[in-house]
Every structure is written in C-alpha cells, then in structure tokens.
Amino acid sequence: MGDPRGFIKHDRLLPDRRAVPVRLRDWKEVYEPFAEDHLRTQASR
C-alpha cells in the first residue's frame, strides 16, 4: 500500500505531451511514455 501522505511528499508529475503535428500524422497517444520509476512514485501519491 502506498504512503498515506505520499501526495504531500511527492509533487505531481505529468508525462510530456507530444506535438500536435506529430500526433496528427500517427494517431497515437497524446503523452510520451512515462518512465517506470516516475510511475511508481506517482502511484504512491
């Protein structure tokens, strides 16, 4: 289970957004893939 005060300890991080012209050409995700260590930190929030 995550730390109940994790939202205080860890700032909210968002993945980088891909540029609109690039997204229009490939129709993939809006956000860049997020590193696994960042995902674990955000999950503990």
C-alpha distances in whole Angstrom, upper triangle without the diagonal:
4,7,9,12,11,13,16,15,16,18,18,20,22,23,27,29,32,36,37,40,38,36,39,40,38,36,32,29,29,27,27,24,21,20,17,16,17,15,12,12,13,10,8,11
4,6,9,7,10,12,12,12,15,15,17,19,21,24,27,30,33,35,38,36,34,37,39,36,34,31,27,27,25,25,22,19,18,16,14,14,13,10,9,10,7,5,7
4,5,5,8,10,9,10,14,15,17,20,22,25,28,31,34,36,40,38,36,39,41,38,37,33,30,29,26,27,24,21,20,18,16,15,15,12,10,11,10,6,7
4,6,8,9,10,11,14,15,18,20,23,27,29,32,35,37,40,39,37,40,42,40,37,34,31,30,27,28,26,23,23,21,19,18,17,14,13,13,11,8,8
4,5,5,7,9,12,13,16,19,22,25,28,31,34,36,39,38,36,40,42,39,37,34,31,30,27,27,26,23,22,21,18,17,17,15,12,12,12,9,7
4,5,5,6,9,10,13,16,19,22,25,28,31,33,36,35,33,36,38,36,34,31,28,27,24,24,22,19,18,17,15,13,13,11,8,9,9,6,4
4,6,6,7,8,11,14,17,20,23,26,29,31,34,33,31,34,37,35,33,30,26,25,22,23,22,18,19,18,16,14,14,13,10,8,10,8,4
4,6,7,10,13,16,19,22,25,28,31,33,36,35,34,37,39,37,36,33,29,27,25,25,24,21,21,20,18,16,16,15,12,11,13,10,8
4,7,10,12,16,19,22,24,28,31,33,36,35,34,37,39,37,36,33,29,27,24,24,23,20,19,18,15,14,15,13,10,11,12,10,8
4,6,9,12,15,18,21,24,27,29,32,31,30,33,35,33,32,29,25,24,21,21,20,16,16,15,13,10,12,11,7,8,10,8,7
4,6,10,13,15,18,22,24,26,30,29,28,31,33,31,30,27,23,22,18,19,19,15,15,16,14,11,12,13,9,8,12,11,8
4,7,10,13,15,19,21,23,27,26,24,28,30,28,26,24,20,18,15,16,16,13,14,15,14,10,11,12,9,7,10,11,8
4,7,9,12,16,18,21,24,23,21,25,27,25,24,21,17,15,12,13,13,10,11,12,12,8,9,11,9,7,11,12,10
4,6,9,12,15,17,20,19,18,21,23,22,20,17,14,12,9,10,10,8,11,13,13,9,10,13,12,9,12,14,13
4,6,9,13,15,18,16,15,19,20,19,17,15,11,10,6,6,7,6,9,11,12,9,10,13,13,11,14,16,15
4,7,9,12,15,13,13,16,18,17,16,14,11,9,6,5,8,8,11,14,15,12,13,17,16,15,17,20,19
4,6,9,12,11,10,13,15,14,13,12,9,6,4,6,9,11,14,17,18,15,16,20,19,17,20,22,21
4,6,9,7,7,10,12,11,11,9,8,6,6,6,10,12,15,18,20,18,18,22,22,20,22,25,25
4,6,5,6,9,10,11,12,11,11,8,9,10,14,16,19,22,24,21,22,26,25,24,26,29,28
4,5,5,6,9,10,10,11,11,8,11,12,16,18,22,25,27,24,24,28,28,26,28,31,29
4,6,5,7,9,10,12,13,11,13,14,18,21,24,27,29,27,27,30,31,29,31,34,33
4,5,5,7,8,9,10,10,11,12,15,18,21,24,26,24,24,28,29,27,29,32,31
4,5,5,5,6,7,7,10,11,14,17,20,23,25,23,23,27,27,25,27,30,29
4,6,6,8,10,10,13,15,17,21,24,26,29,27,26,30,31,29,30,33,33
4,6,9,12,12,15,15,18,21,24,27,30,28,27,31,32,30,31,35,34
4,6,9,10,13,13,15,19,22,24,27,26,25,28,30,28,29,32,32
4,7,9,12,13,15,18,21,23,26,25,23,27,28,26,27,31,30
4,7,9,10,11,15,18,20,23,21,20,23,25,23,24,27,27
4,6,7,9,12,15,17,20,18,17,20,22,19,20,24,24
4,7,10,12,16,18,20,18,17,21,21,19,20,24,23
4,6,8,12,14,17,14,13,17,18,16,17,21,20
4,6,9,12,15,13,13,16,17,16,18,21,21
4,7,9,12,11,10,14,15,14,15,19,19
4,6,8,7,7,10,11,10,12,15,16
4,6,5,6,9,10,11,12,15,16
4,5,5,6,9,10,10,13,15
4,5,5,6,9,10,11,13
4,5,5,6,8,10,11
4,5,5,6,9,10
4,5,5,6,9
4,5,5,7
4,5,5
4,5
4
